[in-house]
Amino acid sequence: MDINDLRSIVTVAGLLCFLAIVGWAYGKGSKKGFEEAANLPFAERDDDGAASRTSHPR
């Protein structure tokens, strides 16, 4: 086993890891969780008045 065999194994392992992540991200079961996470900033009330500070003209 030389360095080129090791490089090939690492390349194949990296490709498999990438494909597993893509499969997880685009899987049907992940959509609901991602949609909930995307709406988290809009779900909470802004109690510190940041919304009123952003309405002033520049």
FENNORMO-V282956 format. One record per residue. N is the residue number from 1. RES is the residue in three letters. SS is DSSP state (~ for helix, > for strand, _ for the rest). NEAR is the number of other ideal C-beta (glycine too) atoms within 8 Angstrom. D_CENTER is the distance of its C-alpha to the mean C-alpha in Angstrom with 1 decimal. Layout:
{{N & RES & SS & NEAR & D_CENTER} {N & RES & SS & NEAR & D_CENTER}}
This chain:
{{1 & MET & _ & 3 & 37.1} {2 & ASP & _ & 5 & 36.5} {3 & ILE & ~ & 5 & 33.6} {4 & ASN & ~ & 6 & 32.8} {5 & ASP & ~ & 8 & 32.3} {6 & LEU & ~ & 9 & 29.9} {7 & ARG & ~ & 8 & 28.0} {8 & SER & ~ & 8 & 27.9} {9 & ILE & ~ & 8 & 26.6} {10 & VAL & ~ & 8 & 23.8} {11 & THR & ~ & 8 & 22.9} {12 & VAL & ~ & 8 & 23.0} {13 & ALA & ~ & 8 & 21.0} {14 & GLY & ~ & 8 & 18.2} {15 & LEU & ~ & 8 & 18.3} {16 & LEU & ~ & 8 & 18.2} {17 & CYS & ~ & 8 & 15.2} {18 & PHE & ~ & 8 & 13.4} {19 & LEU & ~ & 8 & 14.7} {20 & ALA & ~ & 8 & 13.8} {21 & ILE & ~ & 8 & 10.0} {22 & VAL & ~ & 8 & 10.6} {23 & GLY & ~ & 8 & 12.8} {24 & TRP & ~ & 8 & 10.6} {25 & ALA & ~ & 7 & 7.9} {26 & TYR & _ & 6 & 11.0} {27 & GLY & _ & 8 & 13.2} {28 & LYS & ~ & 4 & 15.3} {29 & GLY & ~ & 6 & 14.6} {30 & SER & ~ & 10 & 10.9} {31 & LYS & ~ & 8 & 11.6} {32 & LYS & ~ & 7 & 13.4} {33 & GLY & ~ & 8 & 11.0} {34 & PHE & ~ & 8 & 8.3} {35 & GLU & ~ & 8 & 11.4} {36 & GLU & ~ & 8 & 12.7} {37 & ALA & ~ & 7 & 9.8} {38 & ALA & ~ & 6 & 10.1} {39 & ASN & _ & 8 & 13.8} {40 & LEU & ~ & 8 & 14.1} {41 & PRO & ~ & 5 & 15.3} {42 & PHE & ~ & 5 & 18.0} {43 & ALA & ~ & 5 & 19.1} {44 & GLU & _ & 6 & 20.9} {45 & ARG & _ & 3 & 24.2} {46 & ASP & _ & 7 & 24.6} {47 & ASP & _ & 4 & 27.7} {48 & ASP & _ & 4 & 28.1} {49 & GLY & _ & 7 & 29.2} {50 & ALA & ~ & 7 & 26.5} {51 & ALA & ~ & 7 & 26.7} {52 & SER & ~ & 6 & 30.4} {53 & ARG & ~ & 7 & 30.1} {54 & THR & _ & 6 & 27.9} {55 & SER & _ & 5 & 30.6} {56 & HIS & _ & 5 & 33.2} {57 & PRO & _ & 2 & 34.2} {58 & ARG & _ & 2 & 33.4}}
